[in-house]
Amino acid sequence: MIQVDIVLAIAIFLSIPLAVVFALWIFYNFHGGEEKTAADSAEQVQQCPYCTCVFVNDKQGDVVMCPKCKSYIAE
């Protein structure tokens, strides 16, 4: 019979969740798909010159509004 002391029990207790997280990371890294989001294109990402908030501009227009400070930014 295998004797389990406190050190081995703690090592098993910590390594099982670590192995699960590693396996999920590998799974989602390789099988997650290649869906493109709005933030994937660099021309849609803007930075507010007043509050330096970085946000995705998904609206088609000449003037956009910063979501943080609510100031209008001309493109």
N, C-alpha and C positions, 0 to 999 in steps of 0.2 A: 504494500500500500504506500502511496506517495504522502509524505509528510509535508504539510504546508505550514510554514511559519509566518510570522507577521510581515516580514520583508517581502516574501514571495507573494503573499496575498495583496499587498499594496501595489507591487509591480504588475500583477495581473489586472488588478482593478484599474490602474491607470493606462495600461497598454491596450486594453480592449477598446475603450472609446477612441483612443488615438488611431488605432487601426481602422475603425469604422469611419472616422473623419477622413483619413487618408484614402480609403477606398471610394468614398463618395466624391472626394475631390478629383480623383482619377477618372471616375465615371462621368462626372459633369464636364470635366475638361475635354474629354475626347468624344463624348456622345451628346454634348449640350446643344449642338446645332450651330448653324451659322446665321441666325436671324440678325438682321441689321436693325438697329434702333435709330432714333433721331439723333442721338449723341454720337453716333459712329462717324458722321461726316463732319469734317473740321470747319466747313464754311457755315455751319449752323450754330456753332458755339461762339458766344459773345461774352465780353467782359464789360461790366458797367464802369465808365470812367470816374464815377463819383464815389461809389462804395466798394468797388473792385469785386463785386459779386460775379461769378462765372455762371452762365445759364445757357440753356438751349433755346435758340430762336426758331420756333416752329411755325411762326406766322409769316405770311407773304405780304410784306408792306415796306414802306420807306421809314416808318417810325415804329420802334418797339419800346416796350415798357419794362423796366427792371423789376423783377418780382420781389426784390428785397426792399429797395428804397422808393419804388414807384416813380422814379424819374424817367422822362422820355429821352430816348436816344435815337438820333438820326443816323441812318446807315450811310 
